[in-house]
């Protein structure tokens, strides 16, 4: 169900890196506005996890069911961090689902320096990004460089 032009293949993680996922505008891979689509506003924050599930080939029903398994406190916490990620990506023309490891680390460092987040908060950022991003077939938060960054 995944569109090869949208979702990078497992063999080539950077393939389609700047491709525009369905429901995203071509400029900065931002979710399209309601005016652009003629529909309701596109996913923001935690809702983008649902979109990622669907882009990965899961049905809407399965995606919704998986999301209901999360605690409301987790959804709320991830929502904050994912909104920051989406905003960051929009400002720098980064595909929210297919960044490079360098782009992820730059984002984490920017947030650490600007907001003086605690170790716990940085781990929450890492976990939230892992819900929508894989690098070299590994959830972003488990990538060796991200793990090392969070220990620093």
LODOVEX-126985 format. One record per residue: residue number from 1; residue in three letters; x, z, y of N, C-alpha, C, O in turn. Coordinates in steps of 0.02 Angstrom, whole numbers, plus 50000, padded with zeros to 5 digits. Layout:
BEGIN
(rec NUM,"ALA",(X,Z,Y),(X,Z,Y),(X,Z,Y),(X,Z,Y))
...
//
This chain:
BEGIN
(rec 1,"UNK",(50041,50000,49940),(50000,50000,50000),(50043,50000,50062),(50020,49980,50116))
(rec 2,"UNK",(50106,50023,50056),(50150,50025,50114),(50171,49955,50133),(50185,49914,50090))
(rec 3,"UNK",(50173,49941,50197),(50193,49877,50224),(50268,49878,50233),(50294,49919,50271))
(rec 4,"UNK",(50305,49832,50199),(50378,49831,50203),(50403,49824,50274),(50458,49847,50289))
(rec 5,"UNK",(50365,49793,50317),(50387,49785,50387),(50380,49850,50425),(50409,49858,50479))
(rec 6,"UNK",(50344,49896,50397),(50331,49959,50431),(50372,50015,50401),(50403,50054,50438))
(rec 7,"UNK",(50374,50021,50335),(50407,50075,50302),(50473,50050,50273),(50473,50003,50233))
(rec 8,"UNK",(50530,50081,50292),(50594,50058,50265),(50595,50065,50190),(50565,50111,50162))
(rec 9,"UNK",(50630,50020,50157),(50634,50024,50084),(50681,50080,50066),(50724,50100,50106))
(rec 10,"UNK",(50675,50106,50006),(50717,50161,49983),(50790,50137,49976),(50836,50177,49982))
(rec 11,"UNK",(50799,50073,49962),(50867,50046,49952),(50905,50039,50017),(50966,50040,50018))
(rec 12,"UNK",(50870,50030,50072),(50902,50019,50137),(50866,50061,50189),(50819,50037,50220))
(rec 13,"UNK",(50888,50123,50199),(50852,50169,50243),(50845,50145,50315),(50797,50166,50348))
(rec 14,"UNK",(50889,50103,50339),(50884,50081,50409),(50845,50017,50415),(50832,49993,50470))
(rec 15,"UNK",(50824,49987,50357),(50785,49926,50359),(50719,49939,50396),(50684,49987,50381))
(rec 16,"UNK",(50704,49897,50444),(50641,49905,50481),(50642,49963,50529),(50589,49986,50550))
(rec 17,"UNK",(50701,49989,50546),(50708,50048,50587),(50670,50045,50652),(50641,50095,50672))
(rec 18,"UNK",(50669,49989,50684),(50634,49983,50748),(50566,49949,50739),(50535,49929,50788))
(rec 19,"UNK",(50544,49942,50676),(50478,49913,50664),(50426,49960,50690),(50437,50021,50696))
(rec 20,"UNK",(50369,49933,50706),(50316,49973,50735),(50265,49991,50682),(50232,49946,50655))
(rec 21,"UNK",(50257,50056,50666),(50207,50076,50618),(50136,50060,50644),(50124,50057,50704))
(rec 22,"UNK",(50091,50050,50597),(50022,50037,50616),(49997,50095,50659),(50009,50153,50643))
(rec 23,"UNK",(49963,50079,50713),(49937,50130,50757),(49988,50152,50809),(49977,50200,50846))
(rec 24,"UNK",(50045,50117,50811),(50097,50134,50859),(50108,50073,50903),(50102,50016,50880))
(rec 25,"UNK",(50125,50084,50966),(50138,50029,51011),(50209,50003,50998),(50250,50040,50971))
(rec 26,"UNK",(50223,49941,51016),(50289,49913,51006),(50339,49943,51055),(50399,49942,51041))
(rec 27,"UNK",(50316,49970,51110),(50363,50001,51158),(50373,50074,51140),(50328,50115,51148))
(rec 28,"UNK",(50432,50089,51116),(50453,50157,51100),(50418,50186,51039),(50422,50246,51027))
(rec 29,"UNK",(50383,50145,50999),(50348,50168,50940),(50305,50229,50955),(50302,50276,50916))
(rec 30,"UNK",(50273,50227,51012),(50228,50281,51032),(50159,50266,51002),(50140,50208,50994))
(rec 31,"UNK",(50122,50319,50986),(50053,50307,50965),(50016,50268,51020),(50024,50283,51080))
(rec 32,"UNK",(49976,50220,51000),(49938,50182,51048),(49886,50227,51082),(49862,50275,51051))
(rec 33,"UNK",(49870,50212,51143),(49818,50250,51178),(49750,50223,51157),(49744,50169,51129))
(rec 34,"UNK",(49699,50262,51171),(49631,50241,51154),(49614,50176,51190),(49580,50133,51161))
(rec 35,"UNK",(49636,50168,51251),(49623,50107,51289),(49655,50046,51256),(49625,49992,51256))
(rec 36,"UNK",(49715,50054,51227),(49749,49998,51196),(49716,49978,51130),(49715,49919,51114))
(rec 37,"UNK",(49689,50025,51094),(49659,50010,51029),(49584,49999,51031),(49555,49970,50986))
(rec 38,"UNK",(49553,50024,51085),(49480,50021,51088),(49449,50071,51041),(49389,50068,51027))
(rec 39,"UNK",(49489,50118,51016),(49466,50169,50969),(49481,50238,50997),(49499,50246,51055))
(rec 40,"UNK",(49473,50288,50954),(49491,50356,50973),(49566,50360,50982),(49603,50317,50957))
(rec 41,"UNK",(49590,50410,51017),(49661,50420,51027),(49697,50424,50960),(49670,50450,50911))
(rec 42,"UNK",(49759,50400,50958),(49799,50400,50897),(49829,50469,50885),(49830,50511,50930))
(rec 43,"UNK",(49855,50480,50825),(49881,50546,50806),(49935,50573,50852),(49978,50536,50876))
(rec 44,"UNK",(49932,50637,50865),(49982,50673,50903),(49998,50737,50864),(49957,50761,50826))
(rec 45,"UNK",(50058,50763,50874),(50076,50825,50842),(50066,50824,50767),(50088,50777,50734))
(rec 46,"UNK",(50034,50874,50741),(50026,50882,50668),(49988,50823,50637),(49998,50809,50578))
(rec 47,"UNK",(49946,50791,50676),(49908,50734,50650),(49953,50676,50628),(49933,50635,50588))
(rec 48,"UNK",(50013,50674,50655),(50059,50620,50636),(50082,50628,50563),(50102,50579,50532))
(rec 49,"UNK",(50079,50688,50537),(50096,50699,50466),(50045,50662,50423),(50063,50629,50374))
(rec 50,"UNK",(49982,50667,50441),(49929,50631,50406),(49943,50556,50408),(49937,50521,50357))
(rec 51,"UNK",(49962,50531,50467),(49977,50460,50474),(50036,50441,50429),(50036,50387,50399))
(rec 52,"UNK",(50087,50484,50425),(50145,50470,50383),(50125,50466,50310),(50149,50423,50274))
(rec 53,"UNK",(50082,50512,50288),(50057,50510,50220),(50024,50443,50206),(50036,50411,50154))
(rec 54,"UNK",(49982,50421,50252),(49945,50359,50242),(49992,50299,50244),(49982,50251,50206))
(rec 55,"UNK",(50042,50300,50287),(50092,50246,50289),(50131,50243,50224),(50156,50190,50204))
(rec 56,"UNK",(50138,50300,50191),(50173,50304,50127),(50130,50282,50069),(50153,50282,50012))
(rec 57,"UNK",(50068,50262,50082),(50025,50235,50030),(49971,50282,50005),(49933,50263,49961))
(rec 58,"UNK",(49966,50342,50032),(49914,50387,50010),(49848,50371,50044),(49847,50348,50102))
(rec 59,"UNK",(49794,50382,50009),(49729,50370,50039),(49715,50422,50091),(49746,50475,50092))
(rec 60,"UNK",(49668,50407,50135),(49648,50455,50187),(49622,50519,50156),(49637,50574,50179))
(rec 61,"UNK",(49583,50513,50102),(49557,50572,50068),(49612,50617,50041),(49610,50678,50048))
(rec 62,"UNK",(49663,50586,50009),(49719,50625,49982),(49758,50657,50040),(49777,50715,50036))
(rec 63,"UNK",(49770,50618,50093),(49806,50644,50151),(49770,50705,50180),(49801,50756,50194))
(rec 64,"UNK",(49705,50698,50190),(49666,50754,50217),(49668,50815,50171),(49674,50871,50195))
(rec 65,"UNK",(49664,50803,50106),(49666,50858,50058),(49734,50894,50061),(49735,50956,50060))
(rec 66,"UNK",(49788,50857,50065),(49855,50887,50070),(49862,50929,50134),(49892,50982,50133))
(rec 67,"UNK",(49835,50903,50188),(49840,50939,50252),(49801,51004,50250),(49820,51053,50282))
(rec 68,"UNK",(49745,51005,50214),(49705,51067,50209),(49741,51122,50171),(49723,51180,50177))
(rec 69,"UNK",(49792,51103,50133),(49831,51152,50096),(49880,51191,50138),(49910,51240,50115))
(rec 70,"UNK",(49889,51170,50200),(49936,51205,50245),(49900,51263,50280),(49841,51257,50297))
(rec 71,"UNK",(49934,51317,50291),(49907,51373,50329),(49897,51351,50401),(49934,51309,50426))
(rec 72,"UNK",(49848,51379,50433),(49835,51361,50503),(49894,51380,50547),(49908,51346,50597))
(rec 73,"UNK",(49929,51433,50531),(49988,51453,50571),(50044,51402,50564),(50079,51388,50612))
(rec 74,"UNK",(50052,51373,50505),(50103,51321,50495),(50084,51259,50533),(50126,51228,50566))
(rec 75,"UNK",(50021,51239,50529),(49998,51180,50566),(50009,51189,50640),(50032,51143,50674))
(rec 76,"UNK",(49993,51247,50666),(50000,51261,50737),(50074,51259,50758),(50091,51229,50809))
(rec 77,"UNK",(50116,51289,50718),(50188,51291,50734),(50218,51221,50731),(50253,51200,50777))
(rec 78,"UNK",(50203,51183,50678),(50230,51116,50671),(50203,51070,50725),(50239,51025,50749))
(rec 79,"UNK",(50141,51080,50745),(50111,51038,50797),(50153,51040,50860),(50166,50988,50890))
(rec 80,"UNK",(50174,51099,50880),(50215,51106,50941),(50280,51067,50934),(50299,51030,50979))
(rec 81,"UNK",(50314,51075,50878),(50379,51043,50868),(50372,50967,50861),(50413,50930,50886))
(rec 82,"UNK",(50320,50945,50827),(50310,50873,50818),(50290,50839,50883),(50308,50782,50896))
(rec 83,"UNK",(50252,50873,50925),(50236,50846,50992),(50300,50835,51032),(50308,50784,51066))
(rec 84,"UNK",(50346,50883,51028),(50409,50875,51063),(50449,50816,51035),(50479,50777,51072))
(rec 85,"UNK",(50448,50809,50969),(50483,50753,50937),(50453,50686,50959),(50489,50640,50977))
(rec 86,"UNK",(50387,50681,50959),(50353,50619,50979),(50370,50602,51051),(50384,50544,51067))
(rec 87,"UNK",(50369,50652,51095),(50385,50641,51165),(50457,50619,51173),(50472,50573,51211))
(rec 88,"UNK",(50502,50651,51138),(50573,50633,51140),(50583,50560,51117),(50618,50522,51150))
(rec 89,"UNK",(50551,50542,51062),(50557,50474,51036),(50529,50423,51086),(50559,50370,51096))
(rec 90,"UNK",(50473,50439,51116),(50442,50393,51164),(50488,50381,51224),(50492,50325,51249))
(rec 91,"UNK",(50523,50433,51245),(50566,50426,51304),(50631,50388,51290),(50663,50362,51336))
(rec 92,"UNK",(50651,50384,51226),(50714,50352,51208),(50707,50291,51163),(50757,50266,51137))
(rec 93,"UNK",(50647,50266,51154),(50635,50208,51112),(50659,50219,51040),(50695,50177,51012))
(rec 94,"UNK",(50639,50275,51011),(50657,50292,50942),(50593,50290,50900),(50541,50315,50921))
(rec 95,"UNK",(50598,50259,50842),(50541,50258,50796),(50533,50329,50768),(50579,50356,50739))
(rec 96,"UNK",(50474,50359,50777),(50463,50429,50758),(50475,50441,50683),(50492,50496,50664))
(rec 97,"UNK",(50465,50390,50642),(50471,50397,50570),(50539,50377,50543),(50556,50394,50486))
(rec 98,"UNK",(50578,50340,50582),(50641,50312,50556),(50700,50320,50604),(50733,50270,50620))
(rec 99,"UNK",(50714,50380,50627),(50772,50389,50671),(50837,50389,50630),(50835,50396,50569))
(rec 100,"UNK",(50892,50383,50665),(50957,50393,50632),(50970,50468,50629),(50938,50507,50664))
(rec 101,"UNK",(51018,50488,50589),(51037,50558,50586),(51064,50581,50653),(51052,50638,50673))
(rec 102,"UNK",(51099,50537,50687),(51125,50554,50754),(51069,50568,50803),(51074,50615,50843))
(rec 103,"UNK",(51015,50529,50801),(50959,50540,50846),(50924,50607,50832),(50901,50640,50878))
(rec 104,"UNK",(50920,50626,50768),(50891,50690,50751),(50935,50747,50777),(50910,50795,50806))
(rec 105,"UNK",(51000,50742,50765),(51045,50795,50788),(51047,50800,50864),(51050,50856,50891))
(rec 106,"UNK",(51044,50744,50899),(51041,50746,50972),(50978,50782,50995),(50981,50822,51042))
(rec 107,"UNK",(50922,50768,50963),(50859,50802,50980),(50864,50877,50968),(50844,50916,51011))
(rec 108,"UNK",(50890,50896,50911),(50896,50968,50896),(50943,51003,50946),(50928,51057,50969))
(rec 109,"UNK",(50999,50971,50961),(51046,51001,51009),(51015,51007,51078),(51024,51058,51112))
(rec 110,"UNK",(50980,50955,51099),(50947,50956,51165),(50899,51015,51169),(50898,51052,51218))
(rec 111,"UNK",(50858,51024,51117),(50810,51079,51117),(50844,51147,51113),(50821,51195,51144))
(rec 112,"UNK",(50897,51151,51075),(50933,51214,51069),(50963,51234,51136),(50957,51291,51158))
(rec 113,"UNK",(50994,51186,51170),(51027,51201,51234),(50977,51214,51290),(50986,51260,51329))
(rec 114,"UNK",(50925,51173,51294),(50877,51179,51349),(50832,51240,51343),(50813,51270,51393))
(rec 115,"UNK",(50816,51258,51282),(50766,51311,51272),(50794,51374,51240),(50758,51423,51231))
(rec 116,"UNK",(50858,51372,51222),(50890,51429,51190),(50849,51456,51131),(50836,51516,51126))
(rec 117,"UNK",(50830,51409,51088),(50790,51429,51029),(50831,51471,50981),(50892,51464,50977))
(rec 118,"UNK",(50797,51514,50946),(50829,51556,50895),(50842,51515,50832),(50819,51458,50825))
(rec 119,"UNK",(50880,51544,50787),(50893,51514,50722),(50827,51498,50686),(50819,51445,50657))
(rec 120,"UNK",(50781,51545,50689),(50716,51537,50657),(50678,51477,50686),(50648,51438,50649))
(rec 121,"UNK",(50678,51471,50751),(50644,51415,50784),(50676,51348,50766),(50641,51299,50755))
(rec 122,"UNK",(50742,51347,50762),(50777,51285,50744),(50760,51265,50672),(50754,51206,50657))
(rec 123,"UNK",(50752,51314,50629),(50732,51300,50560),(50661,51273,50558),(50644,51231,50516))
(rec 124,"UNK",(50618,51297,50603),(50550,51270,50606),(50550,51198,50630),(50513,51157,50604))
(rec 125,"UNK",(50592,51182,50679),(50600,51113,50700),(50621,51070,50640),(50592,51017,50628))
(rec 126,"UNK",(50670,51095,50604),(50697,51059,50546),(50643,51047,50494),(50638,50992,50467))
(rec 127,"UNK",(50604,51098,50480),(50550,51091,50430),(50496,51042,50454),(50471,51002,50414))
(rec 128,"UNK",(50478,51046,50517),(50427,51002,50544),(50450,50929,50539),(50411,50885,50518))
(rec 129,"UNK",(50512,50915,50557),(50537,50847,50552),(50540,50822,50480),(50531,50763,50467))
(rec 130,"UNK",(50553,50868,50434),(50555,50849,50363),(50489,50824,50337),(50487,50787,50287))
(rec 131,"UNK",(50434,50842,50369),(50369,50820,50346),(50356,50746,50360),(50313,50715,50329))
(rec 132,"UNK",(50394,50716,50407),(50382,50646,50425),(50443,50601,50419),(50437,50540,50425))
(rec 133,"UNK",(50503,50630,50408),(50564,50589,50409),(50606,50602,50346),(50616,50659,50326))
(rec 134,"UNK",(50629,50547,50316),(50679,50552,50264),(50739,50510,50285),(50732,50456,50315))
(rec 135,"UNK",(50798,50534,50270),(50861,50499,50283),(50897,50494,50217),(50909,50545,50184))
(rec 136,"UNK",(50914,50434,50197),(50948,50423,50132),(50911,50457,50075),(50941,50489,50032))
(rec 137,"UNK",(50844,50449,50074),(50800,50476,50022),(50796,50552,50021),(50774,50581,49971))
(rec 138,"UNK",(50819,50585,50074),(50818,50658,50079),(50776,50678,50139),(50783,50647,50192))
(rec 139,"UNK",(50732,50729,50133),(50696,50752,50193),(50747,50769,50248),(50800,50798,50234))
(rec 140,"UNK",(50731,50750,50308),(50778,50758,50364),(50808,50827,50369),(50868,50834,50382))
(rec 141,"UNK",(50769,50878,50359),(50793,50946,50365),(50841,50967,50310),(50875,51018,50316))
(rec 142,"UNK",(50844,50929,50256),(50890,50944,50201),(50952,50901,50203),(50997,50909,50161))
(rec 143,"UNK",(50956,50856,50252),(51016,50814,50258),(51075,50861,50272),(51069,50907,50311))
(rec 144,"UNK",(51133,50849,50239),(51190,50894,50247),(51211,50907,50320),(51230,50963,50337))
(rec 145,"UNK",(51207,50857,50362),(51226,50867,50433),(51175,50910,50470),(51194,50949,50513))
(rec 146,"UNK",(51112,50904,50453),(51061,50946,50486),(51068,51018,50461),(51062,51065,50501))
(rec 147,"UNK",(51081,51027,50397),(51092,51094,50371),(51152,51126,50405),(51150,51184,50425))
(rec 148,"UNK",(51206,51088,50410),(51267,51114,50443),(51253,51130,50516),(51276,51181,50542))
(rec 149,"UNK",(51216,51087,50550),(51198,51098,50620),(51161,51164,50628),(51177,51203,50673))
(rec 150,"UNK",(51113,51177,50586),(51073,51237,50592),(51113,51301,50575),(51093,51356,50595))
(rec 151,"UNK",(51168,51294,50539),(51211,51351,50525),(51259,51365,50581),(51284,51421,50588))
(rec 152,"UNK",(51271,51315,50623),(51321,51322,50677),(51299,51371,50731),(51335,51382,50779))
//
